[in-house]
Every structure is written in structure tokens, then in C-alpha cells.
């Protein structure tokens, strides 16, 4: 028994011979993103989608997607690590410019 569907726009882009990407708004991928959520609603099923940004996730929720994932663990950890390095460089620069 199928309870729902979960789609990945990057995978769908690849299936159409396009460059894999998140947050797609071009056809044929976007028209199928809309078709899938509408068919899921029509059959009382949950529709899920992977998103690259929170803004796109909000748009997908407005279309009717109920299961939303955003980014990836790799991207989240990478972004966090980059912020730590940036902060540490700023601390180092402050210390070096200090008159102590």
C-alpha cells in the first residue's frame, strides 16, 4: 500500500537529460513537480520533495507538498565549518591589530 511519494528535483532533471539542480522552475521538471503534488492530493497521498533553499520549500508547501527536506547533512556541516573558520580568522585579525 503506497502512502505517499517523495521526489528529488535533481534526479528528475537527470531523467530528462538536464543538469541536476535543486529548486527547479523550468519545464518539463517544474510542470511534473506540480503534476505529482496534484495527483497525490487527488488520491489522498502524501507528497514530499527535496529542496535546496527554504524559500523554495515555502513555495512547494504552498503547492501542497507535505513532506519537505532542505539541503543535506553535508551542506549543513560544510556551511557550519566555513562559518567557524571565518569567525576564527576575524578573531585572529582583531588580535593582530591590537596594540597589546
Order of alpha helices (4+ residues) and beta strands (2+ residues): beta-alpha-alpha-beta-alpha-beta-alpha
